[in-house]
Amino acid sequence: MPIERKKQLDSLPHWVWGVNRKEWDFWFGLLQEWFNENDGVMPGNKEVFRSEKLGRWVEVQKAQKENMPIERKKQLDSLPHWVWSLRK
């Protein structure tokens, strides 16, 4: 795909590469529920919550931080217990 076309798509307010908005919102909501039920503890990378691999989803979000739409970064950052890295 030409770089100009990619830039045009990236500039669209709700454009997401790979995962549609509804699916991402589902996972984000699941993460919110996890935090509410687990005193704000980050899920481990193998954590299964409500039969879903939430830990894997969190791991993927962290790995995609630099390429993720700013709107998604802001949503994750808005969670009181979200951390991008446990390293200091």
Beta strands, then each sheet from edge to edge (+ up, - down):
end
